[in-house]
């Protein structure tokens, strides 16, 4: 399909990298690199959405789109191939020139994935230290389960769970993240040593949370969720799940930018399993690369989730390690910047092998 000279003014445009390849498979200028990651694509899927749905959807070569020089497409391409983001907090530095591991530490008695294995702060600190030793780049500490059907936890109880853990791990050079929807918890967690705010409601649950994130001057992770934990899995519905969630996250990024949070301190998460059916989740995972058009690091959280059980017939979340790893590596191939995982050592080894293989593929052939 020939690329139009222009698109209708009312159409919303999206670009999705596709045709991923080693860089030496293509001529210079014919590939696009995903924000400094060792991930390159030879094609871009161009989607235009009008009021009544998609009005254009076709794959074009990167070279063709560069030559076309359409301003609206060039602007999205610039976001995709921007320089790697660097998060610097309190003398720590995290550069997204490779995929980073976020380790889950749930200080809760009712999380779906670990059943309260780290419900006590003392145990959570030990596990967090083990995760750091295993190669985690970020430790994500949460004191409120947001699994389907979970009830809201009083912020005082949430603080009693998470603050000792953050304080116990604060001496480490590893980034600490607070997984919370509440402004008061964000503020206290940052004071206790949290370097990142990770909010499953994208700073919408608590009216004060956006202001708290601005005041904290910390990187934020904005996750998409449809509904709340008690209702989100009751017949979730979208017009076009991938584009609808892109638009919702774009709106939250814009809200953060307007409030004073710079784009290079924002990451986004499509929220696998949060108000999505099995088919919704699969569509998002298979089209993750479209979210690079937001110009922010992309986080993928698939570890032990229900869709893995649906595909594998494995009911026990703790036995979904192989499926979690397969889904994570699928995300890795599309340029995911952060993987949120439970099984740190296994995922660390897999990432190291993938990186080593990628480095080898880029080496010139040996000369005898």
Buried (B, 14 or more C-beta within 10 A) or exposed (E): EEBBEEBEEEBBBBBBBBBBBBBEEBEEEBBBBBBBBBBBBBBBBBBBBEEEEBBBBEBBBBBBBBEBEBEBBEEBBEBBBBEBBEBEBEEEEBEBBBBBBBBBBBBBEBBBBBBBBBBBBEBBBEBBBEBBEBBBBBBBBBBBBBBBEBEBBEBEEBBEBBBBBBBBBEEBEBBBBBBBBBBBBBBBBBEBBBBBBBBBBBBBBBEBBBBBBBBBEBBBBBBBBBBBBEEBBEEBEBEBBBBBBBEBBBEBBEBBEEEEBEBBBBBBBBBBBBBBBEEBBBBBBEBBBBBBBBBBBBBBBBBBBBBBBEBEEBEEBEEBBEBBBBBBBBBBEBBBBBBBBBBBBBBBEBBEEBBEEBEEEEEEEEEE
